[in-house]
């Protein structure tokens, strides 16, 4: 019985440490800023075709 309790404590300790390390790893990851996400989405789209200052295309 004492052996089973010791095993159970060891398993619980290992699980707790693994959970702590996993949470620390996930929260430590750098998150991209919102402007970086917008810039990345804009670069993935096609090029922006700007009109000449007169506003008309002559071609």
C-alpha positions in Angstrom: 0.0 0.0 0.0 2.8 2.4 0.9 4.5 1.6 -2.4 1.3 2.5 -4.4 1.0 5.7 -2.5 4.6 6.6 -3.2 4.1 5.8 -6.9 1.0 7.9 -7.0 2.8 10.9 -5.4 5.7 10.5 -7.9 3.3 10.4 -10.8 1.4 13.5 -9.5 4.6 15.4 -9.0 5.9 14.6 -12.5 2.5 15.6 -14.0 2.5 18.9 -12.0 6.1 19.7 -13.1 5.3 18.9 -16.7 2.2 21.0 -16.6 4.1 23.9 -15.1 6.8 23.7 -17.7 4.3 23.5 -20.5 2.4 26.6 -19.3 5.7 28.5 -18.8 6.7 27.6 -22.3 3.4 28.6 -23.9 3.2 31.9 -22.1 6.8 32.7 -22.9 6.4 32.5 -26.6 6.5 35.9 -28.4 3.2 36.9 -29.8 3.1 39.0 -33.0 1.7 42.5 -32.6 -1.5 43.4 -34.4 0.3 45.7 -36.8 2.6 42.9 -37.8 -0.4 40.7 -38.6 -2.0 43.4 -40.7 1.3 44.0 -42.6 1.8 40.3 -43.2 -1.8 40.0 -44.6 -1.3 43.0 -46.8 1.9 41.6 -48.3 0.3 38.3 -49.0 -2.3 40.1 -51.1 -1.7 41.4 -54.6 0.2 44.6 -55.3 -1.7 47.8 -54.8 -2.4 49.6 -58.1 -2.5 53.3 -57.5 -4.2 55.7 -59.8 -2.2 58.7 -61.2 -2.9 62.0 -59.4 -5.5 62.9 -62.0 -7.6 59.9 -61.0 -7.9 58.5 -64.5 -6.1 55.7 -66.3 -5.0 56.4 -69.8 -4.3 52.9 -70.8 
